Amino acid sequence: MLTTALVDNTDIASYNDQLMTNLLVKVKDISAVKKEKMLIGLRNSQGDIYRIIGTSGMQHYNNAVEELIDMEMTNELADAKEPKDGFLAIFSE
């Protein structure tokens, strides 16, 4: 299962509605999402991470990454050898 939460005091990205339609996510408190084993960050147009997606299952993680790529988003950590700030992937338009 994918869980998600908005980051406080950040602007919501223009693609947020499409994201929420395309991904099967359960909205939770941000502290619960951050406890998941695998985290994906999503950047808004200002470059801030505005939403976090979390999962404990590799299949759910891979499905989310694939869907974000299908939305023509870019993963800035695609070539990274280790997580950045706890994120395995960080996507933006």
N, C-alpha and C positions, 0 to 999 in steps of 0.2 A: 504494500500500500504506500502511496505517496501522500505526504502531509505537507502543508504549506502555511506560511504566515507572512504578513506584511511587516516590514521593518518600520518602526515608529519614526515620525518626522522626516519621511522621504516622500517624494512625488511618485505617484503611480505611473508606470510606463504606458505609452499609447497602445502597446500590444497586449495589455493585461487581459482584456476581455477575450481575445482570441486564445490566449494562453489558458485561461480558466475553462474555456469551452473544449479545447483540444486535449488537455490532460485530465485524467481522472484523479483528482486530489481531494483530500479531506482537510478542511480549514481547521487549524488548531492554534493554540497559544504559541507564541514564538519560542518560549522556553522548552516546550515539548518537542517542537520541530528540531531545535538545536541538539537534542539528545539522540537523534537518529544517527546511525553509523555513517551514512553517506549524505553529503549536503551539496546542493546546487544553488548558486547565487544568480540572481537576475538583476541586471543593471537597467536603470532608467536613462533618459536622454542626458541627464546631468553627470552620468557616470557613477552614480551611487547605487549600491545594492539596495533595492527596494523590496524584494521578495526573496524568501528562502524556501526551497523545496528540500524535503528530507525523506529518506527511506532507509530501511535496514536490509533490503533485498537487492541483490545485484541485478536481477531481471527487471525490477521496477526502475532502478537507476538507468539501466541501458535503454529501456523503453522511453523514459523521460528525455534522455539525451537525444535519442533518435527523433522524437517528436519535435524537439527544439531545433534540431538541424533541419527537419522538414519545413519548419517555419522560417527557414533561411536566416537563422540567428547564428552568431559566431561564438565559439567557445574559446575564450582567451587562454585557457589552460590546456588546450588540445595537445600540445607538445610538452607539457610540464611533466617532470618526473615525480613530483610530490605535490600534495595539496597546498593551497595558498589560503591562509587565514581560516583553515578548517574546511575549505571548499574543494571538492574534487573537480568541479567544473564551475565556470562563471560565464554566463551567456549575456550577450547584448545584441541589439539590432545592427 
